[in-house]
Amino acid sequence: MVVSNATLANSSAVNPPAPAPPTRRGVLSGGMSIELIRQAILTGATDDLADIEMPATFRGVTVHADEQAMFAGMESSAKDPRASLHLDDVALPELAPDEVFVAVMASSINFNTVWSAIFEPLATFGFLTRLGRESVWGARHDQPFHVLGSDAAGVVVRVGSAVRDWKCGDAVTVHCNHVDDQDPTAHDDSMMATNQRIWGFETNYGGLAEITLVKANQLMPKPAHLTWEEAAVNALTNSTSYRMLVSPNGAQMTQGQSVLIWGASGGIGAYAVQYVLNGGGIPIGVVSSPERAELVRAMGCEAVIDRTAEGYKFWSDETTQDPSEWRRFGKKIRELIGTDPDIVFEHPGRSTMGASVFVAKRGGLIMTCAATSGFMIEYDNRYLWMNLKTIKGCHFANYREAYEANRLICEGKIHPTLSATYALDDVGEAAAAVQKNQHEGKLGVLVLAPEEGLGVTDPELRAQLLPEITRFSRHAQGGKKSGH
Ligand code: NAP
């Protein structure tokens, strides 16, 4: 039940309240219990967490079912997430045996937060209702509010009776693949499960909240050399890029292959650049400004195309594409790398798919995981079949893939792309920035962490990797103000 529904604009600041009295047992208000949890984590007293009473309520970023028609008839770009996102006090749900509660120190904005907030392509409440019909435990998710967020870094504060490998006090990150392990189709590749869901988008109680409800098989160790906010931004986009490019379920890129990466400084694109370089491939990064081109070059991507400077107009009007523009784009790629790309990392969708199918090499692969600019796609099929190309759909990652992608972060072989950090109260602003393509890399959100820079337990590795870890935030500070 939603206890209060202050909007983000008028809710109270994220600053911690005064230290709570040392009461550990009995009925605690949400704020008091949350404060004890926060203090235990900040002071390293995580052994005490199991003894702290869970809060009756916690704060979380929500959309409301009774507002899902609020943008009806408006253009997508006019739908403002700041109007639909709320910061509510939410009643703590019951914990199932295979689940844990995580106290969220930091979270991040993903594009799915934007989709949920503007109720496109459809409102998310239908997902919650369907989950609610599946089981008694599923019914907890079917609420008139939806707590959003598909990333989190934090500390386990309760484990269900069937949880074996995690305990209270473990520092974790959370991946968003929500799988029913009693479903036979979930075995082999769990992304193929008929009722596979994205936590915080197709399930309730997501990561943009003080407490999140996750299955134990969503947990991964927190990278020790990263701050809470750096650790929080990776799982969704990093795992997606890993599956798209590295996994046998995706492109399984080999050494020397060339990969055209749309949005190479964006959420999934900036991890794609890192995977192509790590794997001995040749990235061609597409961006929309000289500053982004510089950022992507600084990551080691030598071939960069500024699509704004080149002025590509793949669509001459709303219904007509211009193949001469595809040709001009393909010529530019050949000028830069001497060949056509083996793989296209595709996600803008309607704006670019015609060009992506055209420029891919004979026998090449177009990996697509999204359609930000529109999902009714049009391309010239002659270029696909005559040149034996393949379009392959891809969606998030299974636990194994997400775990491998997280391991690479833990080992300092893939780096976070955090460019700015926002307070929980400012999630609407952060989502609006992502919606308007005003950010680079990822935007972090402080939840229980009272300030940036906390949570590092391996300062030596951090010191070695600092230039890579902070590349996007230094770029943002050089070019524009931080969100926080
Ligand atoms: P993002 O951080 O906003 O980055 C997207 C990038 O795409 C931007 O940096 C922008 O780069 C580029 N772009 C935007 N519109 C474009 C257009 N019309 N033509 C060419 N380039 C364009 O978002 P993200 O996190 O990377 O996510 C991208 C999409 O993938 C979203 O739709 C998201 O929902 C989806 N996604 C899907 C999955 C999945 O599992 N299926 C996972 C993650 C994300 P420039 O302007 O610099 O070119």
Residues whose N, C-alpha, C, O or C-beta is under 5 A from the ligand:
A	BS01	NAP	F111 N112 L236 T237 T240 W262 G263 S265 G266 G267 I268 G269 V286 V287 S288 R292 H347 P348 S351 C369 A370 A371 T372 S373 C394 H395 F396 V434 G441
